[in-house]
Amino acid sequence: MDINTLRAIVTVATFVVFIGIVAWAWSSRNAKGFDEAARLPFGQDE
């Protein structure tokens, strides 16, 4: 195994991780939590 093969494997692994993060972020299961977190700065202090 030479350095170019290792670089290709690392590139593919990084791309797969990136796609996994994007899929997790766009998952409908996480939408409610993300919406609540997005509204936090606009909450009124009582």
DSSP file (Angstrom, degrees, kcal/mol; ACC not computed):
  #  RESIDUE AA STRUCTURE BP1 BP2  ACC     N-H-->O    O-->H-N    N-H-->O    O-->H-N    TCO  KAPPA ALPHA  PHI   PSI    X-CA   Y-CA   Z-CA
    1    1 A M              0   0    0      0, 0.0     2,-0.1     0, 0.0     0, 0.0   0.000 360.0 360.0 360.0 123.0    0.0    0.0    0.0
    2    2 A D     >  -     0   0    0      1,-0.1     4,-1.7     0, 0.0     3,-0.3  -0.423 360.0 -95.1 -98.2 178.7    1.5    3.3   -1.0
    3    3 A I  H  > S+     0   0    0      1,-0.2     4,-2.4     2,-0.2     5,-0.1   0.819 120.6  57.3 -65.3 -32.7    0.8    6.8    0.2
    4    4 A N  H  > S+     0   0    0      2,-0.2     4,-2.0     1,-0.2    -1,-0.2   0.876 105.5  50.0 -69.2 -36.2   -1.7    7.5   -2.7
    5    5 A T  H  > S+     0   0    0     -3,-0.3     4,-2.3     2,-0.2    -1,-0.2   0.914 111.2  49.5 -65.1 -42.9   -3.9    4.6   -1.7
    6    6 A L  H  X S+     0   0    0     -4,-1.7     4,-2.4     1,-0.2    -2,-0.2   0.906 109.9  51.0 -62.7 -41.9   -3.9    5.7    1.9
    7    7 A R  H  X S+     0   0    0     -4,-2.4     4,-2.3     1,-0.2    -1,-0.2   0.893 109.8  50.3 -62.6 -39.6   -4.8    9.3    0.8
    8    8 A A  H  X S+     0   0    0     -4,-2.0     4,-2.4     2,-0.2    -2,-0.2   0.909 110.4  49.3 -65.3 -42.1   -7.7    7.9   -1.3
    9    9 A I  H  X S+     0   0    0     -4,-2.3     4,-2.5     1,-0.2    -2,-0.2   0.914 112.3  47.7 -63.6 -43.1   -9.0    5.8    1.6
   10   10 A V  H  X S+     0   0    0     -4,-2.4     4,-2.4     2,-0.2    -1,-0.2   0.888 111.4  51.3 -65.8 -38.9   -8.9    8.8    4.0
   11   11 A T  H  X S+     0   0    0     -4,-2.3     4,-2.1     2,-0.2    -2,-0.2   0.927 112.2  45.4 -64.0 -45.2  -10.6   11.0    1.4
   12   12 A V  H  X S+     0   0    0     -4,-2.4     4,-2.3     2,-0.2    -2,-0.2   0.913 113.2  50.5 -65.6 -42.7  -13.5    8.5    0.9
   13   13 A A  H  X S+     0   0    0     -4,-2.5     4,-2.1     1,-0.2    -2,-0.2   0.905 110.9  49.1 -62.7 -41.5  -13.8    7.9    4.7
   14   14 A T  H  X S+     0   0    0     -4,-2.4     4,-2.3     1,-0.2    -1,-0.2   0.892 110.5  50.7 -64.4 -40.2  -14.0   11.7    5.3
   15   15 A F  H  X S+     0   0    0     -4,-2.1     4,-2.4     2,-0.2    -2,-0.2   0.899 109.1  50.8 -64.7 -40.7  -16.6   12.1    2.6
   16   16 A V  H  X S+     0   0    0     -4,-2.3     4,-2.0     2,-0.2    -2,-0.2   0.907 110.8  49.0 -64.2 -41.7  -18.7    9.3    4.1
   17   17 A V  H  X S+     0   0    0     -4,-2.1     4,-2.3     2,-0.2    -2,-0.2   0.913 110.4  51.6 -63.5 -42.1  -18.5   11.0    7.5
   18   18 A F  H  X S+     0   0    0     -4,-2.3     4,-2.3     1,-0.2    -2,-0.2   0.923 109.5  48.8 -60.4 -45.5  -19.5   14.3    5.9
   19   19 A I  H  X S+     0   0    0     -4,-2.4     4,-2.4     1,-0.2    -1,-0.2   0.877 110.0  53.2 -63.3 -37.2  -22.6   12.7    4.3
   20   20 A G  H  X S+     0   0    0     -4,-2.0     4,-2.3     2,-0.2    -1,-0.2   0.904 109.0  48.1 -63.7 -41.8  -23.5   11.2    7.6
   21   21 A I  H  X S+     0   0    0     -4,-2.3     4,-2.5     2,-0.2    -2,-0.2   0.908 111.9  49.5 -65.7 -41.6  -23.4   14.5    9.4
   22   22 A V  H  X S+     0   0    0     -4,-2.3     4,-1.9     2,-0.2    -2,-0.2   0.917 111.3  49.1 -63.5 -42.8  -25.5   16.1    6.7
   23   23 A A  H  < S+     0   0    0     -4,-2.4     4,-0.4     1,-0.2    -2,-0.2   0.898 112.1  48.9 -64.0 -39.9  -28.1   13.3    6.8
   24   24 A W  H >< S+     0   0    0     -4,-2.3     3,-0.8     1,-0.2     6,-0.2   0.909 111.0  50.0 -64.9 -42.0  -28.2   13.7   10.6
   25   25 A A  H 3< S+     0   0    0     -4,-2.5    -2,-0.2     1,-0.2    -1,-0.2   0.845 114.5  43.4 -67.6 -33.5  -28.6   17.4   10.4
   26   26 A W  T 3< S+     0   0    0     -4,-1.9    -1,-0.2    -5,-0.2    -2,-0.2   0.400  85.4 124.2 -92.5   2.4  -31.5   17.2    7.9
   27   27 A S    X   -     0   0    0     -3,-0.8     3,-1.0    -4,-0.4     4,-0.4  -0.384  62.9-137.8 -65.3 137.9  -33.2   14.4    9.7
   28   28 A S  G >  S+     0   0    0      1,-0.2     3,-0.6     2,-0.2     4,-0.5   0.736 100.7  67.7 -70.3 -20.6  -36.8   15.1   10.6
   29   29 A R  G 3  S+     0   0    0      1,-0.2     4,-0.3     2,-0.1    -1,-0.2   0.807 104.4  43.3 -66.3 -27.7  -36.3   13.5   14.0
   30   30 A N  G <> S+     0   0    0     -3,-1.0     4,-2.2    -6,-0.2    -1,-0.2   0.488  88.1  92.3 -95.5  -4.4  -34.0   16.4   14.9
   31   31 A A  H <> S+     0   0    0     -3,-0.6     4,-2.5    -4,-0.4     5,-0.2   0.891  83.5  51.8 -61.3 -42.6  -36.1   19.2   13.5
   32   32 A K  H  > S+     0   0    0     -4,-0.5     4,-2.2     1,-0.2    -1,-0.2   0.929 111.8  46.1 -62.5 -45.6  -37.9   20.0   16.8
   33   33 A G  H  > S+     0   0    0     -4,-0.3     4,-2.2     1,-0.2    -1,-0.2   0.889 113.4  49.1 -64.3 -39.4  -34.8   20.2   18.8
   34   34 A F  H  X S+     0   0    0     -4,-2.2     4,-2.0     2,-0.2    -1,-0.2   0.880 109.8  51.9 -68.2 -37.4  -33.1   22.4   16.2
   35   35 A D  H  X S+     0   0    0     -4,-2.5     4,-1.3    -5,-0.2    -2,-0.2   0.909 110.5  48.2 -64.9 -41.4  -36.1   24.7   16.0
   36   36 A E  H  X S+     0   0    0     -4,-2.2     4,-0.7     1,-0.2     3,-0.3   0.914 112.0  49.4 -64.4 -42.0  -36.1   25.1   19.8
   37   37 A A  H >< S+     0   0    0     -4,-2.2     3,-0.6     1,-0.2    -1,-0.2   0.846 107.5  55.0 -65.9 -33.6  -32.4   25.9   19.8
   38   38 A A  H 3< S+     0   0    0     -4,-2.0    -1,-0.2     1,-0.2    -2,-0.2   0.810 107.9  49.6 -69.3 -29.0  -32.8   28.4   17.0
   39   39 A R  H >< S+     0   0    0     -4,-1.3     3,-1.3    -3,-0.3     4,-0.4   0.578  84.9  92.7 -85.8  -9.8  -35.4   30.3   19.1
   40   40 A L  G X< S+     0   0    0     -4,-0.7     3,-1.4    -3,-0.6    -1,-0.2   0.874  81.0  53.6 -55.5 -43.7  -33.3   30.5   22.3
   41   41 A P  G 3  S+     0   0    0      0, 0.0    -1,-0.3     0, 0.0    -2,-0.1   0.759 108.6  51.7 -65.2 -20.4  -31.7   33.9   21.5
   42   42 A F  G <  S+     0   0    0     -3,-1.3    -2,-0.2    -4,-0.2     2,-0.1   0.424  82.0 117.6 -96.5   1.1  -35.2   35.4   21.1
   43   43 A G    <   -     0   0    0     -3,-1.4     2,-0.4    -4,-0.4    -3,-0.0  -0.397  65.3-122.6 -68.7 144.9  -36.7   34.2   24.3
   44   44 A Q        -     0   0    0     -2,-0.1     2,-0.4     1,-0.0    -1,-0.1  -0.713  18.7-123.6 -91.1 137.5  -37.7   36.8   26.8
   45   45 A D              0   0    0     -2,-0.4    -1,-0.0     1,-0.1     0, 0.0  -0.641 360.0 360.0 -77.6 131.7  -36.3   36.9   30.2
   46   46 A E              0   0    0     -2,-0.4    -1,-0.1     0, 0.0    -2,-0.0   0.401 360.0 360.0-114.2 360.0  -39.0   36.7   32.8
